[in-house]
Amino acid sequence: MLEAENEQSTATRILIKLIKGYRRYLSPLFPPSCIYEPTCSEYALEAIKKHGACRGGWLAFKRILRCNPFCHGGYDPVP
């Protein structure tokens, strides 16, 4: 586990900490509204861990844009 963390870039570690901070401090203040499984924050964490800060961040950004009342939602795994 430590080896994998050491291999992550600084940008990847920062993004992961930001998402975890959002999930811990901001997300509980709002009612659950994500229409996808896994949730957008879970998706973002997985995408960034799997693909790195740039590609994973881009995938997470696109996912957040899709998370709206006009989409059907459902199961949407990280590619």
mmCIF file of the N, C-alpha and C atoms, coordinates in Angstrom:
data_MODEL
# 
_entry.id   MODEL 
# 
loop_
_atom_site.group_PDB 
_atom_site.id 
_atom_site.type_symbol 
_atom_site.label_atom_id 
_atom_site.label_alt_id 
_atom_site.label_comp_id 
_atom_site.label_asym_id 
_atom_site.label_entity_id 
_atom_site.label_seq_id 
_atom_site.pdbx_PDB_ins_code 
_atom_site.Cartn_x 
_atom_site.Cartn_y 
_atom_site.Cartn_z 
_atom_site.occupancy 
_atom_site.B_iso_or_equiv 
_atom_site.pdbx_formal_charge 
_atom_site.auth_seq_id 
_atom_site.auth_comp_id 
_atom_site.auth_asym_id 
_atom_site.auth_atom_id 
_atom_site.pdbx_PDB_model_num 
ATOM 1   N N  . MET A 1 1  ? 0.833   -1.199 0.000   1.00 0.00 ? 1  MET A N  1 
ATOM 2   C CA . MET A 1 1  ? 0.000   0.000  0.000   1.00 0.00 ? 1  MET A CA 1 
ATOM 3   C C  . MET A 1 1  ? 0.873   1.257  0.000   1.00 0.00 ? 1  MET A C  1 
ATOM 4   N N  . LEU A 1 2  ? 1.908   1.287  0.821   1.00 0.00 ? 2  LEU A N  1 
ATOM 5   C CA . LEU A 1 2  ? 2.772   2.460  0.851   1.00 0.00 ? 2  LEU A CA 1 
ATOM 6   C C  . LEU A 1 2  ? 3.495   2.650  -0.468  1.00 0.00 ? 2  LEU A C  1 
ATOM 7   N N  . GLU A 1 3  ? 3.877   1.564  -1.121  1.00 0.00 ? 3  GLU A N  1 
ATOM 8   C CA . GLU A 1 3  ? 4.562   1.682  -2.402  1.00 0.00 ? 3  GLU A CA 1 
ATOM 9   C C  . GLU A 1 3  ? 3.667   2.348  -3.433  1.00 0.00 ? 3  GLU A C  1 
ATOM 10  N N  . ALA A 1 4  ? 2.395   1.972  -3.455  1.00 0.00 ? 4  ALA A N  1 
ATOM 11  C CA . ALA A 1 4  ? 1.464   2.569  -4.416  1.00 0.00 ? 4  ALA A CA 1 
ATOM 12  C C  . ALA A 1 4  ? 1.292   4.061  -4.133  1.00 0.00 ? 4  ALA A C  1 
ATOM 13  N N  . GLU A 1 5  ? 1.222   4.443  -2.869  1.00 0.00 ? 5  GLU A N  1 
ATOM 14  C CA . GLU A 1 5  ? 1.067   5.852  -2.525  1.00 0.00 ? 5  GLU A CA 1 
ATOM 15  C C  . GLU A 1 5  ? 2.307   6.644  -2.912  1.00 0.00 ? 5  GLU A C  1 
ATOM 16  N N  . ASN A 1 6  ? 3.488   6.063  -2.745  1.00 0.00 ? 6  ASN A N  1 
ATOM 17  C CA . ASN A 1 6  ? 4.724   6.745  -3.100  1.00 0.00 ? 6  ASN A CA 1 
ATOM 18  C C  . ASN A 1 6  ? 4.844   6.957  -4.600  1.00 0.00 ? 6  ASN A C  1 
ATOM 19  N N  . GLU A 1 7  ? 4.216   6.096  -5.395  1.00 0.00 ? 7  GLU A N  1 
ATOM 20  C CA . GLU A 1 7  ? 4.279   6.203  -6.842  1.00 0.00 ? 7  GLU A CA 1 
ATOM 21  C C  . GLU A 1 7  ? 3.330   7.272  -7.385  1.00 0.00 ? 7  GLU A C  1 
ATOM 22  N N  . GLN A 1 8  ? 2.368   7.715  -6.590  1.00 0.00 ? 8  GLN A N  1 
ATOM 23  C CA . GLN A 1 8  ? 1.422   8.728  -7.041  1.00 0.00 ? 8  GLN A CA 1 
ATOM 24  C C  . GLN A 1 8  ? 2.105   10.088 -7.126  1.00 0.00 ? 8  GLN A C  1 
ATOM 25  N N  . SER A 1 9  ? 1.700   10.866 -8.114  1.00 0.00 ? 9  SER A N  1 
ATOM 26  C CA . SER A 1 9  ? 2.250   12.211 -8.257  1.00 0.00 ? 9  SER A CA 1 
ATOM 27  C C  . SER A 1 9  ? 1.699   13.122 -7.166  1.00 0.00 ? 9  SER A C  1 
ATOM 28  N N  . THR A 1 10 ? 2.342   14.240 -7.004  1.00 0.00 ? 10 THR A N  1 
ATOM 29  C CA . THR A 1 10 ? 1.880   15.227 -6.025  1.00 0.00 ? 10 THR A CA 1 
ATOM 30  C C  . THR A 1 10 ? 0.479   15.705 -6.377  1.00 0.00 ? 10 THR A C  1 
ATOM 31  N N  . ALA A 1 11 ? 0.220   15.947 -7.649  1.00 0.00 ? 11 ALA A N  1 
ATOM 32  C CA . ALA A 1 11 ? -1.106  16.406 -8.083  1.00 0.00 ? 11 ALA A CA 1 
ATOM 33  C C  . ALA A 1 11 ? -2.172  15.366 -7.756  1.00 0.00 ? 11 ALA A C  1 
ATOM 34  N N  . THR A 1 12 ? -1.860  14.101 -7.957  1.00 0.00 ? 12 THR A N  1 
ATOM 35  C CA . THR A 1 12 ? -2.805  13.028 -7.650  1.00 0.00 ? 12 THR A CA 1 
ATOM 36  C C  . THR A 1 12 ? -3.113  13.009 -6.161  1.00 0.00 ? 12 THR A C  1 
ATOM 37  N N  . ARG A 1 13 ? -2.084  13.102 -5.332  1.00 0.00 ? 13 ARG A N  1 
ATOM 38  C CA . ARG A 1 13 ? -2.295  13.095 -3.878  1.00 0.00 ? 13 ARG A CA 1 
ATOM 39  C C  . ARG A 1 13 ? -3.117  14.299 -3.433  1.00 0.00 ? 13 ARG A C  1 
ATOM 40  N N  . ILE A 1 14 ? -2.877  15.459 -4.025  1.00 0.00 ? 14 ILE A N  1 
ATOM 41  C CA . ILE A 1 14 ? -3.635  16.662 -3.665  1.00 0.00 ? 14 ILE A CA 1 
ATOM 42  C C  . ILE A 1 14 ? -5.102  16.495 -4.038  1.00 0.00 ? 14 ILE A C  1 
ATOM 43  N N  . LEU A 1 15 ? -5.373  16.019 -5.251  1.00 0.00 ? 15 LEU A N  1 
ATOM 44  C CA . LEU A 1 15 ? -6.765  15.823 -5.673  1.00 0.00 ? 15 LEU A CA 1 
ATOM 45  C C  . LEU A 1 15 ? -7.486  14.818 -4.780  1.00 0.00 ? 15 LEU A C  1 
ATOM 46  N N  . ILE A 1 16 ? -6.807  13.746 -4.418  1.00 0.00 ? 16 ILE A N  1 
ATOM 47  C CA . ILE A 1 16 ? -7.418  12.746 -3.539  1.00 0.00 ? 16 ILE A CA 1 
ATOM 48  C C  . ILE A 1 16 ? -7.744  13.356 -2.184  1.00 0.00 ? 16 ILE A C  1 
ATOM 49  N N  . LYS A 1 17 ? -6.838  14.152 -1.634  1.00 0.00 ? 17 LYS A N  1 
ATOM 50  C CA . LYS A 1 17 ? -7.098  14.807 -0.344  1.00 0.00 ? 17 LYS A CA 1 
ATOM 51  C C  . LYS A 1 17 ? -8.260  15.794 -0.448  1.00 0.00 ? 17 LYS A C  1 
ATOM 52  N N  . LEU A 1 18 ? -8.349  16.532 -1.550  1.00 0.00 ? 18 LEU A N  1 
ATOM 53  C CA . LEU A 1 18 ? -9.458  17.468 -1.743  1.00 0.00 ? 18 LEU A CA 1 
ATOM 54  C C  . LEU A 1 18 ? -10.800 16.737 -1.805  1.00 0.00 ? 18 LEU A C  1 
ATOM 55  N N  . ILE A 1 19 ? -10.844 15.635 -2.528  1.00 0.00 ? 19 ILE A N  1 
ATOM 56  C CA . ILE A 1 19 ? -12.091 14.875 -2.639  1.00 0.00 ? 19 ILE A CA 1 
ATOM 57  C C  . ILE A 1 19 ? -12.468 14.277 -1.291  1.00 0.00 ? 19 ILE A C  1 
ATOM 58  N N  . LYS A 1 20 ? -11.498 13.735 -0.579  1.00 0.00 ? 20 LYS A N  1 
ATOM 59  C CA . LYS A 1 20 ? -11.785 13.180 0.747   1.00 0.00 ? 20 LYS A CA 1 
ATOM 60  C C  . LYS A 1 20 ? -12.250 14.270 1.706   1.00 0.00 ? 20 LYS A C  1 
ATOM 61  N N  . GLY A 1 21 ? -11.667 15.459 1.612   1.00 0.00 ? 21 GLY A N  1 
ATOM 62  C CA . GLY A 1 21 ? -12.120 16.585 2.430   1.00 0.00 ? 21 GLY A CA 1 
ATOM 63  C C  . GLY A 1 21 ? -13.543 16.984 2.097   1.00 0.00 ? 21 GLY A C  1 
ATOM 64  N N  . TYR A 1 22 ? -13.865 17.020 0.813   1.00 0.00 ? 22 TYR A N  1 
ATOM 65  C CA . TYR A 1 22 ? -15.237 17.315 0.383   1.00 0.00 ? 22 TYR A CA 1 
ATOM 66  C C  . TYR A 1 22 ? -16.197 16.282 0.961   1.00 0.00 ? 22 TYR A C  1 
ATOM 67  N N  . ARG A 1 23 ? -15.833 15.013 0.855   1.00 0.00 ? 23 ARG A N  1 
ATOM 68  C CA . ARG A 1 23 ? -16.716 13.944 1.334   1.00 0.00 ? 23 ARG A CA 1 
ATOM 69  C C  . ARG A 1 23 ? -16.903 14.003 2.846   1.00 0.00 ? 23 ARG A C  1 
ATOM 70  N N  . ARG A 1 24 ? -15.879 14.423 3.559   1.00 0.00 ? 24 ARG A N  1 
ATOM 71  C CA . ARG A 1 24 ? -15.962 14.440 5.020   1.00 0.00 ? 24 ARG A CA 1 
ATOM 72  C C  . ARG A 1 24 ? -16.668 15.688 5.560   1.00 0.00 ? 24 ARG A C  1 
ATOM 73  N N  . TYR A 1 25 ? -16.385 16.858 4.965   1.00 0.00 ? 25 TYR A N  1 
ATOM 74  C CA . TYR A 1 25 ? -16.861 18.108 5.557   1.00 0.00 ? 25 TYR A CA 1 
ATOM 75  C C  . TYR A 1 25 ? -18.019 18.773 4.808   1.00 0.00 ? 25 TYR A C  1 
ATOM 76  N N  . LEU A 1 26 ? -18.046 18.722 3.495   1.00 0.00 ? 26 LEU A N  1 
ATOM 77  C CA . LEU A 1 26 ? -19.089 19.424 2.741   1.00 0.00 ? 26 LEU A CA 1 
ATOM 78  C C  . LEU A 1 26 ? -20.268 18.543 2.363   1.00 0.00 ? 26 LEU A C  1 
ATOM 79  N N  . SER A 1 27 ? -19.997 17.347 1.907   1.00 0.00 ? 27 SER A N  1 
ATOM 80  C CA . SER A 1 27 ? -21.058 16.463 1.442   1.00 0.00 ? 27 SER A CA 1 
ATOM 81  C C  . SER A 1 27 ? -22.143 16.208 2.497   1.00 0.00 ? 27 SER A C  1 
ATOM 82  N N  . PRO A 1 28 ? -21.792 16.018 3.774   1.00 0.00 ? 28 PRO A N  1 
ATOM 83  C CA . PRO A 1 28 ? -22.844 15.779 4.777   1.00 0.00 ? 28 PRO A CA 1 
ATOM 84  C C  . PRO A 1 28 ? -23.799 16.962 4.970   1.00 0.00 ? 28 PRO A C  1 
ATOM 85  N N  . LEU A 1 29 ? -23.424 18.143 4.509   1.00 0.00 ? 29 LEU A N  1 
ATOM 86  C CA . LEU A 1 29 ? -24.279 19.317 4.677   1.00 0.00 ? 29 LEU A CA 1 
ATOM 87  C C  . LEU A 1 29 ? -25.421 19.365 3.666   1.00 0.00 ? 29 LEU A C  1 
ATOM 88  N N  . PHE A 1 30 ? -25.348 18.533 2.630   1.00 0.00 ? 30 PHE A N  1 
ATOM 89  C CA . PHE A 1 30 ? -26.346 18.545 1.565   1.00 0.00 ? 30 PHE A CA 1 
ATOM 90  C C  . PHE A 1 30 ? -27.030 17.183 1.470   1.00 0.00 ? 30 PHE A C  1 
ATOM 91  N N  . PRO A 1 31 ? -28.299 17.175 1.026   1.00 0.00 ? 31 PRO A N  1 
ATOM 92  C CA . PRO A 1 31 ? -28.966 15.876 0.857   1.00 0.00 ? 31 PRO A CA 1 
ATOM 93  C C  . PRO A 1 31 ? -28.331 15.099 -0.298  1.00 0.00 ? 31 PRO A C  1 
ATOM 94  N N  . PRO A 1 32 ? -28.359 13.769 -0.243  1.00 0.00 ? 32 PRO A N  1 
ATOM 95  C CA . PRO A 1 32 ? -27.796 12.967 -1.337  1.00 0.00 ? 32 PRO A CA 1 
ATOM 96  C C  . PRO A 1 32 ? -28.538 13.261 -2.643  1.00 0.00 ? 32 PRO A C  1 
ATOM 97  N N  . SER A 1 33 ? -27.792 13.522 -3.704  1.00 0.00 ? 33 SER A N  1 
ATOM 98  C CA . SER A 1 33 ? -28.456 13.858 -4.964  1.00 0.00 ? 33 SER A CA 1 
ATOM 99  C C  . SER A 1 33 ? -27.820 13.205 -6.181  1.00 0.00 ? 33 SER A C  1 
ATOM 100 N N  . CYS A 1 34 ? -26.762 12.429 -5.999  1.00 0.00 ? 34 CYS A N  1 
ATOM 101 C CA . CYS A 1 34 ? -26.094 11.808 -7.140  1.00 0.00 ? 34 CYS A CA 1 
ATOM 102 C C  . CYS A 1 34 ? -26.983 10.711 -7.717  1.00 0.00 ? 34 CYS A C  1 
ATOM 103 N N  . ILE A 1 35 ? -27.136 10.724 -9.037  1.00 0.00 ? 35 ILE A N  1 
ATOM 104 C CA . ILE A 1 35 ? -28.011 9.760  -9.707  1.00 0.00 ? 35 ILE A CA 1 
ATOM 105 C C  . ILE A 1 35 ? -27.241 8.551  -10.227 1.00 0.00 ? 35 ILE A C  1 
ATOM 106 N N  . TYR A 1 36 ? -25.949 8.509  -9.959  1.00 0.00 ? 36 TYR A N  1 
ATOM 107 C CA . TYR A 1 36 ? -25.103 7.438  -10.470 1.00 0.00 ? 36 TYR A CA 1 
ATOM 108 C C  . TYR A 1 36 ? -24.633 6.508  -9.368  1.00 0.00 ? 36 TYR A C  1 
ATOM 109 N N  . GLU A 1 37 ? -24.240 5.322  -9.775  1.00 0.00 ? 37 GLU A N  1 
ATOM 110 C CA . GLU A 1 37 ? -23.579 4.359  -8.906  1.00 0.00 ? 37 GLU A CA 1 
ATOM 111 C C  . GLU A 1 37 ? -22.299 3.950  -9.607  1.00 0.00 ? 37 GLU A C  1 
ATOM 112 N N  . PRO A 1 38 ? -21.137 4.110  -9.066  1.00 0.00 ? 38 PRO A N  1 
ATOM 113 C CA . PRO A 1 38 ? -20.823 4.736  -7.785  1.00 0.00 ? 38 PRO A CA 1 
ATOM 114 C C  . PRO A 1 38 ? -21.090 6.244  -7.826  1.00 0.00 ? 38 PRO A C  1 
ATOM 115 N N  . THR A 1 39 ? -21.164 6.847  -6.643  1.00 0.00 ? 39 THR A N  1 
ATOM 116 C CA . THR A 1 39 ? -21.418 8.286  -6.578  1.00 0.00 ? 39 THR A CA 1 
ATOM 117 C C  . THR A 1 39 ? -20.299 9.039  -7.285  1.00 0.00 ? 39 THR A C  1 
ATOM 118 N N  . CYS A 1 40 ? -20.544 10.291 -7.587  1.00 0.00 ? 40 CYS A N  1 
ATOM 119 C CA . CYS A 1 40 ? -19.554 11.087 -8.326  1.00 0.00 ? 40 CYS A CA 1 
ATOM 120 C C  . CYS A 1 40 ? -18.229 11.201 -7.573  1.00 0.00 ? 40 CYS A C  1 
ATOM 121 N N  . SER A 1 41 ? -18.287 11.357 -6.253  1.00 0.00 ? 41 SER A N  1 
ATOM 122 C CA . SER A 1 41 ? -17.028 11.468 -5.509  1.00 0.00 ? 41 SER A CA 1 
ATOM 123 C C  . SER A 1 41 ? -16.290 10.130 -5.471  1.00 0.00 ? 41 SER A C  1 
ATOM 124 N N  . GLU A 1 42 ? -17.023 9.012  -5.351  1.00 0.00 ? 42 GLU A N  1 
ATOM 125 C CA . GLU A 1 42 ? -16.379 7.700  -5.413  1.00 0.00 ? 42 GLU A CA 1 
ATOM 126 C C  . GLU A 1 42 ? -15.764 7.475  -6.792  1.00 0.00 ? 42 GLU A C  1 
ATOM 127 N N  . TYR A 1 43 ? -16.490 7.863  -7.829  1.00 0.00 ? 43 TYR A N  1 
ATOM 128 C CA . TYR A 1 43 ? -16.009 7.748  -9.209  1.00 0.00 ? 43 TYR A CA 1 
ATOM 129 C C  . TYR A 1 43 ? -14.733 8.566  -9.388  1.00 0.00 ? 43 TYR A C  1 
ATOM 130 N N  . ALA A 1 44 ? -14.745 9.796  -8.886  1.00 0.00 ? 44 ALA A N  1 
ATOM 131 C CA . ALA A 1 44 ? -13.582 10.672 -9.024  1.00 0.00 ? 44 ALA A CA 1 
ATOM 132 C C  . ALA A 1 44 ? -12.362 10.074 -8.333  1.00 0.00 ? 44 ALA A C  1 
ATOM 133 N N  . LEU A 1 45 ? -12.534 9.564  -7.113  1.00 0.00 ? 45 LEU A N  1 
ATOM 134 C CA . LEU A 1 45 ? -11.412 8.940  -6.402  1.00 0.00 ? 45 LEU A CA 1 
ATOM 135 C C  . LEU A 1 45 ? -10.858 7.757  -7.192  1.00 0.00 ? 45 LEU A C  1 
ATOM 136 N N  . GLU A 1 46 ? -11.748 6.906  -7.668  1.00 0.00 ? 46 GLU A N  1 
ATOM 137 C CA . GLU A 1 46 ? -11.310 5.726  -8.412  1.00 0.00 ? 46 GLU A CA 1 
ATOM 138 C C  . GLU A 1 46 ? -10.618 6.119  -9.718  1.00 0.00 ? 46 GLU A C  1 
ATOM 139 N N  . ALA A 1 47 ? -11.189 7.091  -10.436 1.00 0.00 ? 47 ALA A N  1 
ATOM 140 C CA . ALA A 1 47 ? -10.607 7.523  -11.711 1.00 0.00 ? 47 ALA A CA 1 
ATOM 141 C C  . ALA A 1 47 ? -9.222  8.128  -11.509 1.00 0.00 ? 47 ALA A C  1 
ATOM 142 N N  . ILE A 1 48 ? -9.069  8.949  -10.488 1.00 0.00 ? 48 ILE A N  1 
ATOM 143 C CA . ILE A 1 48 ? -7.780  9.602  -10.235 1.00 0.00 ? 48 ILE A CA 1 
ATOM 144 C C  . ILE A 1 48 ? -6.741  8.585  -9.768  1.00 0.00 ? 48 ILE A C  1 
ATOM 145 N N  . LYS A 1 49 ? -7.145  7.645  -8.928  1.00 0.00 ? 49 LYS A N  1 
ATOM 146 C CA . LYS A 1 49 ? -6.205  6.610  -8.485  1.00 0.00 ? 49 LYS A CA 1 
ATOM 147 C C  . LYS A 1 49 ? -5.793  5.710  -9.648  1.00 0.00 ? 49 LYS A C  1 
ATOM 148 N N  . LYS A 1 50 ? -6.732  5.421  -10.543 1.00 0.00 ? 50 LYS A N  1 
ATOM 149 C CA . LYS A 1 50 ? -6.467  4.504  -11.650 1.00 0.00 ? 50 LYS A CA 1 
ATOM 150 C C  . LYS A 1 50 ? -5.713  5.164  -12.801 1.00 0.00 ? 50 LYS A C  1 
ATOM 151 N N  . HIS A 1 51 ? -6.094  6.414  -13.148 1.00 0.00 ? 51 HIS A N  1 
ATOM 152 C CA . HIS A 1 51 ? -5.565  7.061  -14.349 1.00 0.00 ? 51 HIS A CA 1 
ATOM 153 C C  . HIS A 1 51 ? -4.649  8.251  -14.075 1.00 0.00 ? 51 HIS A C  1 
ATOM 154 N N  . GLY A 1 52 ? -4.522  8.667  -12.814 1.00 0.00 ? 52 GLY A N  1 
ATOM 155 C CA . GLY A 1 52 ? -3.680  9.817  -12.505 1.00 0.00 ? 52 GLY A CA 1 
ATOM 156 C C  . GLY A 1 52 ? -4.472  11.114 -12.498 1.00 0.00 ? 52 GLY A C  1 
ATOM 157 N N  . ALA A 1 53 ? -3.784  12.200 -12.174 1.00 0.00 ? 53 ALA A N  1 
ATOM 158 C CA . ALA A 1 53 ? -4.445  13.491 -11.972 1.00 0.00 ? 53 ALA A CA 1 
ATOM 159 C C  . ALA A 1 53 ? -5.073  14.045 -13.247 1.00 0.00 ? 53 ALA A C  1 
ATOM 160 N N  . CYS A 1 54 ? -4.359  14.000 -14.366 1.00 0.00 ? 54 CYS A N  1 
ATOM 161 C CA . CYS A 1 54 ? -4.875  14.623 -15.600 1.00 0.00 ? 54 CYS A CA 1 
ATOM 162 C C  . CYS A 1 54 ? -6.049  13.853 -16.185 1.00 0.00 ? 54 CYS A C  1 
ATOM 163 N N  . ARG A 1 55 ? -5.812  12.612 -16.580 1.00 0.00 ? 55 ARG A N  1 
ATOM 164 C CA . ARG A 1 55 ? -6.889  11.831 -17.208 1.00 0.00 ? 55 ARG A CA 1 
ATOM 165 C C  . ARG A 1 55 ? -7.997  11.535 -16.205 1.00 0.00 ? 55 ARG A C  1 
ATOM 166 N N  . GLY A 1 56 ? -7.645  11.141 -14.991 1.00 0.00 ? 56 GLY A N  1 
ATOM 167 C CA . GLY A 1 56 ? -8.648  10.857 -13.971 1.00 0.00 ? 56 GLY A CA 1 
ATOM 168 C C  . GLY A 1 56 ? -9.454  12.088 -13.604 1.00 0.00 ? 56 GLY A C  1 
ATOM 169 N N  . GLY A 1 57 ? -8.771  13.234 -13.506 1.00 0.00 ? 57 GLY A N  1 
ATOM 170 C CA . GLY A 1 57 ? -9.475  14.487 -13.231 1.00 0.00 ? 57 GLY A CA 1 
ATOM 171 C C  . GLY A 1 57 ? -10.425 14.858 -14.350 1.00 0.00 ? 57 GLY A C  1 
ATOM 172 N N  . TRP A 1 58 ? -9.999  14.622 -15.602 1.00 0.00 ? 58 TRP A N  1 
ATOM 173 C CA . TRP A 1 58 ? -10.859 14.898 -16.755 1.00 0.00 ? 58 TRP A CA 1 
ATOM 174 C C  . TRP A 1 58 ? -12.089 13.988 -16.750 1.00 0.00 ? 58 TRP A C  1 
ATOM 175 N N  . LEU A 1 59 ? -11.894 12.699 -16.462 1.00 0.00 ? 59 LEU A N  1 
ATOM 176 C CA . LEU A 1 59 ? -13.024 11.772 -16.384 1.00 0.00 ? 59 LEU A CA 1 
ATOM 177 C C  . LEU A 1 59 ? -13.992 12.188 -15.276 1.00 0.00 ? 59 LEU A C  1 
ATOM 178 N N  . ALA A 1 60 ? -13.454 12.588 -14.130 1.00 0.00 ? 60 ALA A N  1 
ATOM 179 C CA . ALA A 1 60 ? -14.300 13.026 -13.014 1.00 0.00 ? 60 ALA A CA 1 
ATOM 180 C C  . ALA A 1 60 ? -15.069 14.292 -13.380 1.00 0.00 ? 60 ALA A C  1 
ATOM 181 N N  . PHE A 1 61 ? -14.405 15.228 -14.049 1.00 0.00 ? 61 PHE A N  1 
ATOM 182 C CA . PHE A 1 61 ? -15.053 16.471 -14.473 1.00 0.00 ? 61 PHE A CA 1 
ATOM 183 C C  . PHE A 1 61 ? -16.209 16.176 -15.425 1.00 0.00 ? 61 PHE A C  1 
ATOM 184 N N  . LYS A 1 62 ? -15.980 15.293 -16.407 1.00 0.00 ? 62 LYS A N  1 
ATOM 185 C CA . LYS A 1 62 ? -17.047 14.935 -17.347 1.00 0.00 ? 62 LYS A CA 1 
ATOM 186 C C  . LYS A 1 62 ? -18.203 14.250 -16.630 1.00 0.00 ? 62 LYS A C  1 
ATOM 187 N N  . ARG A 1 63 ? -17.893 13.416 -15.650 1.00 0.00 ? 63 ARG A N  1 
ATOM 188 C CA . ARG A 1 63 ? -18.933 12.722 -14.889 1.00 0.00 ? 63 ARG A CA 1 
ATOM 189 C C  . ARG A 1 63 ? -19.783 13.717 -14.107 1.00 0.00 ? 63 ARG A C  1 
ATOM 190 N N  . ILE A 1 64 ? -19.149 14.690 -13.476 1.00 0.00 ? 64 ILE A N  1 
ATOM 191 C CA . ILE A 1 64 ? -19.886 15.695 -12.703 1.00 0.00 ? 64 ILE A CA 1 
ATOM 192 C C  . ILE A 1 64 ? -20.810 16.495 -13.616 1.00 0.00 ? 64 ILE A C  1 
ATOM 193 N N  . LEU A 1 65 ? -20.362 16.792 -14.819 1.00 0.00 ? 65 LEU A N  1 
ATOM 194 C CA . LEU A 1 65 ? -21.220 17.500 -15.774 1.00 0.00 ? 65 LEU A CA 1 
ATOM 195 C C  . LEU A 1 65 ? -22.423 16.657 -16.183 1.00 0.00 ? 65 LEU A C  1 
ATOM 196 N N  . ARG A 1 66 ? -22.263 15.335 -16.233 1.00 0.00 ? 66 ARG A N  1 
ATOM 197 C CA . ARG A 1 66 ? -23.373 14.448 -16.598 1.00 0.00 ? 66 ARG A CA 1 
ATOM 198 C C  . ARG A 1 66 ? -24.356 14.254 -15.455 1.00 0.00 ? 66 ARG A C  1 
ATOM 199 N N  . CYS A 1 67 ? -23.964 14.550 -14.238 1.00 0.00 ? 67 CYS A N  1 
ATOM 200 C CA . CYS A 1 67 ? -24.819 14.310 -13.069 1.00 0.00 ? 67 CYS A CA 1 
ATOM 201 C C  . CYS A 1 67 ? -25.801 15.470 -12.914 1.00 0.00 ? 67 CYS A C  1 
ATOM 202 N N  . ASN A 1 68 ? -26.911 15.352 -13.619 1.00 0.00 ? 68 ASN A N  1 
ATOM 203 C CA . ASN A 1 68 ? -27.935 16.393 -13.579 1.00 0.00 ? 68 ASN A CA 1 
ATOM 204 C C  . ASN A 1 68 ? -29.297 15.752 -13.805 1.00 0.00 ? 68 ASN A C  1 
ATOM 205 N N  . PRO A 1 69 ? -30.376 16.485 -13.563 1.00 0.00 ? 69 PRO A N  1 
ATOM 206 C CA . PRO A 1 69 ? -31.717 15.909 -13.684 1.00 0.00 ? 69 PRO A CA 1 
ATOM 207 C C  . PRO A 1 69 ? -32.089 15.454 -15.095 1.00 0.00 ? 69 PRO A C  1 
ATOM 208 N N  . PHE A 1 70 ? -31.354 15.866 -16.104 1.00 0.00 ? 70 PHE A N  1 
ATOM 209 C CA . PHE A 1 70 ? -31.692 15.510 -17.479 1.00 0.00 ? 70 PHE A CA 1 
ATOM 210 C C  . PHE A 1 70 ? -31.068 14.191 -17.928 1.00 0.00 ? 70 PHE A C  1 
ATOM 211 N N  . CYS A 1 71 ? -30.205 13.601 -17.110 1.00 0.00 ? 71 CYS A N  1 
ATOM 212 C CA . CYS A 1 71 ? -29.583 12.312 -17.428 1.00 0.00 ? 71 CYS A CA 1 
ATOM 213 C C  . CYS A 1 71 ? -30.306 11.201 -16.678 1.00 0.00 ? 71 CYS A C  1 
ATOM 214 N N  . HIS A 1 72 ? -30.175 9.992  -17.183 1.00 0.00 ? 72 HIS A N  1 
ATOM 215 C CA . HIS A 1 72 ? -30.858 8.853  -16.572 1.00 0.00 ? 72 HIS A CA 1 
ATOM 216 C C  . HIS A 1 72 ? -30.114 8.288  -15.375 1.00 0.00 ? 72 HIS A C  1 
ATOM 217 N N  . GLY A 1 73 ? -28.820 8.478  -15.322 1.00 0.00 ? 73 GLY A N  1 
ATOM 218 C CA . GLY A 1 73 ? -28.044 7.958  -14.200 1.00 0.00 ? 73 GLY A CA 1 
ATOM 219 C C  . GLY A 1 73 ? -27.866 6.456  -14.308 1.00 0.00 ? 73 GLY A C  1 
ATOM 220 N N  . GLY A 1 74 ? -27.707 5.794  -13.156 1.00 0.00 ? 74 GLY A N  1 
ATOM 221 C CA . GLY A 1 74 ? -27.511 4.354  -13.129 1.00 0.00 ? 74 GLY A CA 1 
ATOM 222 C C  . GLY A 1 74 ? -26.063 3.979  -12.906 1.00 0.00 ? 74 GLY A C  1 
ATOM 223 N N  . TYR A 1 75 ? -25.735 2.743  -13.269 1.00 0.00 ? 75 TYR A N  1 
ATOM 224 C CA . TYR A 1 75 ? -24.382 2.222  -13.056 1.00 0.00 ? 75 TYR A CA 1 
ATOM 225 C C  . TYR A 1 75 ? -23.452 2.782  -14.121 1.00 0.00 ? 75 TYR A C  1 
ATOM 226 N N  . ASP A 1 76 ? -22.350 3.399  -13.688 1.00 0.00 ? 76 ASP A N  1 
ATOM 227 C CA . ASP A 1 76 ? -21.398 4.023  -14.603 1.00 0.00 ? 76 ASP A CA 1 
ATOM 228 C C  . ASP A 1 76 ? -19.992 3.842  -14.038 1.00 0.00 ? 76 ASP A C  1 
ATOM 229 N N  . PRO A 1 77 ? -19.342 2.717  -14.360 1.00 0.00 ? 77 PRO A N  1 
ATOM 230 C CA . PRO A 1 77 ? -18.010 2.463  -13.805 1.00 0.00 ? 77 PRO A CA 1 
ATOM 231 C C  . PRO A 1 77 ? -16.928 3.298  -14.480 1.00 0.00 ? 77 PRO A C  1 
ATOM 232 N N  . VAL A 1 78 ? -15.796 3.411  -13.829 1.00 0.00 ? 78 VAL A N  1 
ATOM 233 C CA . VAL A 1 78 ? -14.630 4.104  -14.394 1.00 0.00 ? 78 VAL A CA 1 
ATOM 234 C C  . VAL A 1 78 ? -14.075 3.238  -15.520 1.00 0.00 ? 78 VAL A C  1 
ATOM 235 N N  . PRO A 1 79 ? -13.827 3.825  -16.697 1.00 0.00 ? 79 PRO A N  1 
ATOM 236 C CA . PRO A 1 79 ? -13.268 3.028  -17.802 1.00 0.00 ? 79 PRO A CA 1 
ATOM 237 C C  . PRO A 1 79 ? -11.819 2.638  -17.550 1.00 0.00 ? 79 PRO A C  1 
# 
